[in-house]
Amino acid sequence: TTDIAASLYASLDTNGDGKIDGTADIDKDGILDAFDTNTAAIGSPRDLNRKLFLDFDGRNDYGQDATALGALANVTVMAWVDLNSAFSATGVIAGVPGLQLRINSSRNFEAIVNGATISASTVLTTSQWYHVGATYDGSTVKLYINGVLANSGSASGAIASSNLILGRNPNSAIHYFKGKIDELRIFNSADR
């Protein structure tokens, strides 16, 4: 066991035993209730009282993880996003060649799944945090904004195994995201 007394999580060790207190996860979203700001809402933000987001400049910033997604027939991808006040061009939140979550130049949330584009009609405001997510069950894509179904549409085929790219189009060096991304989460099911 590692002592967390001098770490980012020190405030979550109230009994001083060097471990984060609690094991409860009432809403079963993978966030311990000690971190969860709302145990009634799946995917609510962690309560760390610290800035841990990634801030992308829209020009050349991106992140990459080696084969974070295996071949998936079902998937849920979600993240918190905050568009920069100067956001004006399409920016990809995260993706692999067969799956992208992005905000288009009109500030609408979109998912592209195996060539099919599904868009939400809600225009996102800059300088405001939104929880965006998409599910795909092999035939239907559903988009969610702040936990509310925003649109759905058809797509087909499994998502191929590939490197996960954050903040840029996974197919080429375009569509860099301009804003903040936090708590990107990926599940191998579409029932979130």
N, C-alpha and C positions, 0 to 999 in steps of 0.2 A: 504494500500500500504506500502511495506517495502522499506526503503531507501537503495539503493545499493552503496552509495558513498564509503563505505569501503570494498566492496566485490569484488569478482573475475570479476564482470561485470561492474565495475565502469567506465571503458573507453567507454562503450556503452551508457552512459547517458550524452551526450554532453550538454544538456540544464539544467542539475542539478535538474530535477523534481523527481528523485528517481525511475524512470522507464527506462527500455531499450527503446531507441528511435526506432520508426518505427514499422510498422505492415506488410510491404510488403514481399511477398514471390513469386517472379517472376516465379521461376521454380517449385513451388508447391511441394517441397521436405520436407516440415515441418521445414526447417531452415530459420529463418528470414533473410532477405537480409543483415541486419546489422552484422550477424555472418558469412554469406556465403562467401567463398572465390571465388566462380564462380557461378553466378546466371544462367548460361547457362547449367550447368552440374548438374544433379540430384545426390544428395548425396555427393557433394563436402565438404571438411572439414570445420569446423567452424574456424573462424579467431579470436582466443582469445589471441594469442601470449603467451600461457601458456601451460605447460605440464599437461594434464589431463588424459592421457592414463593409462591403467592398464598394469603392467609389470609382466608377469608370469614366474616362474623359471623353468618350465618343470619337477619339481619333485613332488610338492604337493599343489601348489597354484590353487585355483579355486573359483568361485563365484556362488551363487545360489539365485534365486528369486522364491518366492512362486507362482506357477501357473501363470506364465507370459503369457503363451500361452493357450488359450482355444482351444476347438476342432476346427480345421481349415480345410476347403476344399481347400482354396487358401492361399498362404503365400509368402511373400518376406522377406528375411533376408539378411542384408548387414552389413559390418564392415570394418574398416581400420585395417590392420595388418602389423606388422614389425617383421619378423623372426629374432630371436637372431642369432648372428654370429656362435654359436655352435649348431644351430638347426639340429637335425639328426634323430629324431624319430617322428612318426605320432603324431600330436597334434590337439585336437578339439578346434575350436574357440568358438562355442556355439552350444547348441542342447537340444533336448528333446528326449525321446526314439524313436520316429518315424522320427526324422529329425536332422541331424548333418551337420554342416559346419566344414571342417577340412582341414589341410595341411598334406599330407602323407609324409612318410620318404624320398621320392624322391623330395620333395618340390613342389608337384602338388596340386592345389586346388581341393577339392572334396566336393560333397554333397551326403549324404546317406538319402534316403527318403523311409521309410517303407521297408527297406531291399535292395533297388536298389541303386547301387553306380554309380554315374556319375562323371568322372574325366576330368579335363582340361589338355591338353598336355604341356602347358606353365610351365616351371620350374621357380619358384620364387627365386629371389636373396635374400640372407640374408642382414640384415641391410638396408632395403629399404622399404618404406611404399607402400602398395598396397590397393586399394579399391576392396574388393571381395564381391560378392553377388550371391544369388540364388533365383529363383522364382519357384513356383510349383502351377499349376492350377488344380490339381486333376488327371492329366495324363502325363504332360510333365514337366521335370525339366530343367531349363536353368541356366547355370553358366556364370557369368560375372567377368572379371578382368579389373579394371580401366575403367568400363563402356562399355567394348567391349564383345560381346557374345563369350565365349571361348569353349562352348560345350553344347549339350542338349541331353536328353535321356528320356526314359519312366519310369514311376512309377505309382502306383495306391493307392487309399485309402486316407482317411482324416488323418490329423495329430491329434493324441489324446491330450487331455488336460493334462499337466504335468508341473512340475517345470522346469524352464529354468536353465541350467548349463552353465557357462562360463569357458573356459580353461581346460575342462576335458570331457571325455566320460560320457554322462548322464546315461548310463546303468551300469557302474562300475568304480572303481577308477583306470583307465588306460588312456593312451593317453593324458597326461597333456601337455598343450601348452607351448612352450618355446619362448617367445617373447612378443611383445606389442599388445594390442587390444584396439581400440578406436572407439567410436561412433557406437556401435552395435545398429541396428535399425530393427524393425520387423513391417511388415504391414500385414493386413488381406486381401490382394489382390495380384495378380500375374502380374499386368500390369505396373510395375515400369520400 
